[in-house]
Amino acid sequence: VADSRVEAWEFIVGGGAGFNHLNGLFTVANPAGKHPDDERMFAALRHLGAFMTSFEFTKMHPDKSFIVDGPNKGTFARGLSEPGRQYAYYVHHSDLKGGCYQAVPGSYSESLRLNLPAGSYRADWVDPASGKVVASQNVAHPGGKLTLATPQYTIDVALRIKGI
C-alpha cells in the first residue's frame, strides 16, 4: 500500500494529470477486489484528491525551484506552484527498483529552505496515509529565504503553502 501511495502522490504532485492504480487484487476469483489493502489504498487516493482540491491546481505548474535547500540526499520530492500564491511539495523515502518504488519506513525529518516572495502564508504539513494535517504555522514573510522543518514522519509527508 505504501509503495503505491508514494507512486500516486509523487506523480500527481509532480504535475501528472491522472493516476490509475491497477493491481493484482482484482481477479476472476475476486472481481470486486475486496481486500483490506485495497481499502487502505483507496483511502490514500482519497487523501491525495482532497490535498489537490485544496488548491486551485489548474493555475499551478510543476516546480521544485522554490525549494533552494533540502530535502536530504536520497529523498524523492516533487512540487507544484503558482508563485506567490500556492505551493505543493511532496517528499518520500523509497528505493527505486525496476522502475517501481519500495517505501522505506523509518523516522525522518527534513529542514527545507524555501525562496518565497514577500507575503503572509499558511504552511500545513499533511500525512498522506491519513490525510490529516499534522502541523501548521502562519508565516509573515518579508521575502527571500524561509526555513521550514518537517514534523517527524515515517515514509512520506506533504507540504501545502497558501497565501493568506
C-alpha positions in Angstrom: 0.0 0.0 0.0 2.8 2.5 0.9 4.6 1.7 -2.4 1.5 2.5 -4.4 0.7 5.6 -2.3 4.2 7.2 -2.9 3.9 6.4 -6.6 0.5 8.1 -6.8 1.4 11.1 -4.7 4.7 11.7 -6.5 3.1 11.5 -9.9 0.2 13.9 -9.1 2.1 16.4 -7.1 4.8 16.3 -9.8 2.2 17.5 -12.3 0.6 14.3 -13.5 -3.0 14.5 -14.8 -4.4 11.2 -13.6 -3.5 8.1 -11.7 -4.9 4.6 -12.3 -4.0 2.2 -9.6 -4.1 -1.2 -11.4 -3.3 -4.0 -9.0 -3.5 -7.8 -8.7 -6.2 -7.8 -6.1 -8.9 -7.6 -8.8 -9.0 -11.1 -10.2 -11.6 -13.5 -11.7 -12.0 -15.1 -8.3 -12.3 -11.7 -6.6 -13.7 -9.3 -9.3 -14.7 -6.6 -6.7 -11.1 -6.5 -5.3 -12.4 -6.9 -1.8 -9.3 -6.8 0.3 -8.2 -4.7 3.3 -5.1 -3.5 1.4 -7.3 -2.0 -1.4 -9.4 -0.1 1.1 -6.2 1.4 2.6 -5.1 2.3 -1.0 -8.4 3.8 -1.9 -8.2 5.9 1.3 -4.8 7.1 0.4 -6.1 8.1 -3.1 -9.0 10.0 -1.5 -6.5 11.9 0.7 -4.5 12.7 -2.4 -7.6 14.0 -4.1 -8.5 16.1 -1.0 -5.0 17.5 -0.9 -5.0 18.5 -4.6 -8.5 20.0 -4.5 -7.4 22.2 -1.6 -5.5 24.2 -4.3 -6.6 26.0 -7.4 -4.3 23.4 -9.1 -5.2 24.3 -12.6 -3.2 27.5 -12.0 -0.1 25.6 -10.9 2.8 24.1 -12.8 5.5 21.5 -11.9 8.1 23.3 -9.9 10.6 22.5 -7.2 12.7 25.6 -7.7 11.0 27.3 -4.7 12.9 24.7 -2.5 16.5 26.0 -2.6 18.0 23.6 0.0 16.7 20.2 1.0 15.5 17.6 1.3 18.2 15.2 2.4 20.1 13.2 -0.2 18.4 10.1 -1.2 14.9 11.5 -0.7 12.4 11.8 -3.6 10.5 15.0 -3.9 8.0 16.7 -6.3 6.4 20.1 -6.3 3.8 22.3 -7.9 3.4 26.1 -7.6 1.6 29.2 -8.6 4.5 31.5 -7.4 3.5 33.9 -4.7 0.1 32.2 -4.1 0.2 28.5 -3.6 2.8 25.7 -3.3 2.5 21.9 -3.0 5.5 19.8 -2.1 5.7 16.0 -1.5 8.7 14.2 0.0 9.1 10.4 0.4 11.7 7.8 1.3 11.8 4.9 -1.1 14.1 2.7 -3.1 13.6 2.7 -6.8 13.9 -0.8 -8.1 13.0 -1.9 -11.5 11.1 1.3 -12.1 8.9 0.8 -9.0 9.1 2.5 -5.7 9.5 0.4 -2.5 8.8 2.6 0.5 11.5 2.6 3.2 9.9 3.2 6.6 11.9 5.0 9.2 12.0 8.0 11.4 12.6 11.1 9.2 12.6 14.8 9.4 13.9 17.4 6.9 14.9 21.0 7.0 13.8 22.8 3.9 14.9 26.3 2.7 12.4 27.9 0.5 12.6 31.1 -1.6 9.2 32.8 -1.4 8.1 36.3 -2.3 7.0 38.6 0.5 3.6 37.8 1.9 1.6 36.1 4.5 1.3 32.3 4.2 -0.2 29.3 5.9 2.0 26.2 5.8 0.3 22.9 6.6 2.2 19.5 6.8 -0.1 16.7 5.7 0.3 13.0 6.4 -0.5 11.3 3.1 -1.5 8.0 4.7 -4.2 9.5 7.0 -4.9 12.8 5.2 -4.5 14.7 8.5 -2.8 18.0 9.0 0.0 17.1 11.5 1.5 20.6 11.9 0.6 24.1 10.8 2.0 27.6 11.0 1.2 31.1 9.7 4.2 33.0 8.4 4.5 36.7 7.8 7.4 36.5 5.3 9.5 39.6 4.2 10.6 37.7 1.1 13.6 35.6 0.3 14.8 32.6 2.1 12.5 30.8 4.7 13.4 27.7 6.6 10.7 25.2 7.5 11.2 21.9 9.3 9.0 18.9 8.6 7.4 17.1 11.5 8.7 13.6 12.2 7.3 11.2 9.6 7.7 7.5 8.8 7.7 7.4 4.9 6.2 10.5 3.4 4.9 14.0 4.1 3.3 16.7 2.0 3.5 20.5 2.4 0.7 22.9 1.5 1.6 26.6 1.4 -1.1 29.1 0.6 -1.1 32.9 0.7 -3.5 34.3 3.3 
